[in-house]
Amino acid sequence: MPADPAPRASSLNDSPPDGPVPHRTGAVLLIGMPGCGKSTVGRPLAERLGVPFVDPDLLIIAGEGATVLGDVSENLDRAGFLELETRYNLDVPAEPSVIAPGGSVIYCDPAMERFRTFATIVWLDVPVPALEARLGCLKERAVVMAPGATLHDVAAERRPFLEKWADLRIDADDRSPESLAAEIQERVAG
């Protein structure tokens, strides 16, 4: 189990809920639970911002010669998968883009510290019952979770990490990708 997250020294979460969030260097990093819509929202957001869309999970799949992320993770323990995920996320260019990594990237401190230097970090928050309705096979998605853990357990474990890293929390339940992309664009670009 990862160490408890340290509280952020300063957080843009303290900004007014309806106010704009400073846009660091034109990059936006989407974080959240599996099934929250990081990739689904990331593509239209990248189009709206006129920047590339980057999915580090696809970089892992291609780099490891796999078909799905589950093929990569099935031979690795939790620590091994997180090390691999960290390595690929550290290779994401620090340039204007929308980045939608796997949900477990929040456990990868070196990658998250680096992302924090150039990206506005946006948490797409979706309640567990809605996630359960959206998700298919968790094994195929390579969800980092303890044996026997439920999605509720994973959400409870990850919430403090999501709170630690997020500059902005967006309620992403029951909303279209386009409306979420529009709100994020408005909030990060001012």
C-alpha positions in Angstrom: 0.0 0.0 0.0 1.4 3.4 -0.9 2.4 5.8 1.8 -0.1 8.4 2.9 0.1 11.5 0.7 1.7 14.6 2.2 -0.6 17.6 2.2 0.1 20.2 -0.5 1.9 23.3 0.7 -0.3 25.4 -1.5 -3.2 24.3 -3.6 -5.3 25.9 -6.4 -8.1 23.9 -4.8 -8.4 27.0 -2.5 -9.4 29.1 -5.4 -13.1 30.1 -5.7 -15.0 27.1 -7.1 -16.3 29.2 -10.0 -13.1 31.1 -10.7 -10.4 30.3 -13.3 -7.4 28.2 -12.5 -4.0 29.3 -13.6 -2.8 27.4 -16.7 0.8 26.5 -16.1 2.4 26.0 -19.6 -0.5 25.0 -21.8 -0.6 21.4 -20.5 -3.5 19.8 -18.7 -3.2 16.5 -16.9 -6.4 14.6 -16.2 -6.5 12.4 -13.1 -9.2 10.3 -11.5 -10.5 6.8 -11.0 -10.7 4.2 -13.8 -13.8 4.9 -15.9 -14.1 8.6 -14.9 -13.6 9.7 -18.5 -9.9 10.8 -18.7 -9.4 9.6 -22.3 -13.0 10.3 -23.3 -12.9 13.9 -22.1 -9.2 14.4 -23.0 -9.6 14.0 -26.7 -12.3 16.8 -27.2 -10.4 19.0 -24.6 -7.2 18.6 -26.6 -9.1 19.6 -29.8 -10.6 22.6 -28.1 -7.2 23.7 -26.8 -5.5 23.0 -30.1 -2.9 20.7 -28.5 -2.0 17.0 -28.9 -3.7 14.3 -26.8 -1.3 12.0 -24.9 -2.4 8.7 -23.4 0.6 7.2 -21.5 -1.3 3.9 -21.2 -1.1 3.6 -25.0 2.7 4.4 -24.8 3.1 1.6 -22.3 1.1 -0.9 -24.4 3.1 0.0 -27.5 6.5 0.1 -25.7 5.9 -3.2 -24.1 4.6 -4.9 -27.3 1.2 -5.7 -25.8 -2.4 -5.5 -27.1 -4.1 -4.3 -23.9 -2.7 -2.9 -20.6 -3.8 -6.1 -18.8 -1.3 -8.0 -20.9 1.5 -5.8 -19.4 0.3 -5.9 -15.9 -0.5 -9.6 -15.6 3.2 -10.5 -15.1 4.0 -7.7 -12.7 3.2 -7.1 -9.1 1.9 -3.8 -7.9 5.3 -2.3 -7.3 6.6 -3.5 -10.7 3.6 -2.0 -12.5 3.9 1.3 -10.7 7.6 1.5 -11.6 6.8 0.8 -15.2 4.1 3.4 -15.2 6.4 5.9 -13.6 9.0 5.4 -16.2 6.7 5.9 -19.1 5.0 8.9 -17.5 8.4 10.5 -16.9 9.0 10.3 -20.7 5.9 12.4 -21.6 7.1 15.6 -23.1 6.7 18.8 -21.0 4.9 20.7 -23.7 1.4 21.9 -24.3 -0.9 18.9 -24.5 -3.7 17.1 -22.7 -2.4 14.1 -20.9 -4.7 11.3 -19.7 -2.6 8.7 -17.8 -3.9 5.6 -16.0 -5.6 6.2 -12.7 -2.7 4.8 -10.6 -0.3 7.5 -11.8 -1.3 9.3 -8.6 0.9 6.8 -6.7 3.9 7.6 -8.9 5.4 10.6 -7.0 8.3 11.3 -9.4 6.0 11.5 -12.4 3.4 13.5 -10.5 6.0 16.0 -9.2 7.2 16.4 -12.8 3.7 16.9 -14.2 3.0 19.5 -11.5 5.9 21.6 -12.9 4.2 22.1 -16.3 0.6 20.9 -16.3 -2.6 22.0 -14.6 -3.9 18.9 -12.8 -7.6 18.3 -13.2 -9.4 15.6 -11.2 -12.5 14.2 -12.9 -14.5 13.1 -9.9 -17.2 10.5 -10.4 -19.1 8.6 -7.7 -18.3 4.9 -7.4 -21.8 3.7 -8.3 -21.5 5.5 -11.6 -18.0 4.1 -12.2 -19.3 0.6 -11.6 -21.9 1.1 -14.3 -19.3 2.4 -16.7 -16.5 -0.2 -16.1 -16.0 -3.4 -17.9 -13.3 -5.9 -17.1 -11.0 -4.4 -14.5 -8.3 -6.9 -15.4 -8.1 -5.6 -18.9 -7.9 -2.1 -17.6 -5.0 -3.1 -15.3 -6.5 -1.4 -12.3 -3.9 -1.3 -9.5 -5.8 -2.8 -6.5 -5.2 -5.2 -3.7 -6.4 -8.8 -4.1 -10.1 -8.9 -3.0 -10.5 -5.2 -3.0 -13.6 -3.6 -4.3 -14.0 -0.5 -6.4 -15.2 1.3 -3.2 -11.9 0.2 -1.5 -9.9 1.6 -4.4 -11.8 4.9 -4.4 -11.3 5.3 -0.6 -7.6 4.6 -0.9 -7.1 6.9 -3.9 -9.1 9.9 -2.7 -6.4 11.4 -0.5 -3.9 11.1 -3.4 -6.4 12.7 -5.8 -7.0 15.6 -3.4 -3.2 16.0 -2.9 -2.4 16.3 -6.6 -5.4 18.1 -8.1 -5.3 21.8 -8.9 -9.0 21.6 -9.8 -11.7 19.1 -9.0 -14.5 18.7 -11.6 -17.8 16.9 -10.9 -17.8 14.6 -13.9 -20.9 12.5 -13.1 -23.6 12.3 -15.7 -22.1 14.9 -18.0 -21.1 14.7 -21.7 -17.4 14.8 -22.6 -18.1 18.0 -24.6 -19.6 19.8 -21.6 -16.7 18.7 -19.4 -14.1 19.7 -22.0 -15.8 23.1 -22.3 -15.8 23.7 -18.5 -12.2 22.6 -18.1 -11.1 24.8 -21.0 -12.9 27.8 -19.4 -11.5 27.1 -15.9 -7.8 26.5 -17.0 -7.6 29.1 -19.7 -9.6 31.8 -17.9 
